[in-house]
Amino acid sequence: MHQLIRVPALAAANEHFAAVVAAAYLSASGVIVTAEPEHAVDLAARIRAGHADVRETAATIRTWYR
């Protein structure tokens, strides 16, 4: 998610794309994603603003599933 936001893959909507990819990866890994969409929006905003590095991003995503 961090890389997809910081290194633009799309002309627009990188945050949405990154959040969907992160959730899809978790689901494909066999975990149940429990995060609300607002959690992804908040994390995306922190990444975009430079307030969340890769380690913080990973730690936050680990709270998104059970």
N, C-alpha and C positions, 0 to 999 in steps of 0.2 A: 504494500500500500504506500509506504513511504517513497519508494522509487518512482512509482507511477504518478505520484503527485508532484514530486520535485523535478522529475525529468519528463516533460510533457510528451505523452504518446498520442494525444489527440489535440485537435485545434481548440476544443472546448470540452467541458465535462470530465476532466481528468479525475476530479475528486469522486464523482459518482462511479466512474469506471473502476477506479482503484478500490472503492468500498465493495463493489459487487465482486470483483476478482478475489479480494481477501475472504469474503464470506463464502464464495463458491469453493475456494481452496480448502477452507475449514470443513465444509460439508463433504467434499470429495475425500477428505481425510478421515471421515467417519465420525466426526463430532457434531453435536447439536448446537447450532448457533443460537444463543439466547439474547444477544444484544439488540437493543432497540435502534431504529434508524438514526435517532438523535445522537447515539454514541458515535456512530460513524461520521456524522456531520461535525460533531465537536472535534474528533480526532483529526479529520481532514483540515479543519480550520487551523488547528494547532500546527500541523505539518506545513501547510501553506505559509503560515506566518513565521516559520522557522523556530517554533517553540517546542517541537517534538522531534528528537533525533531518531535514528533507527532503533536504538535500544528501547527508548520510551514507547515508540510505536509498537514494537513487539510485545512489550509488557502490557500495554493497553489491550492489544488484540487478544492476549491470553485471558483476559477477563470476559471476553465475548462468548465463551462457550463453557459447556460443562462436560 
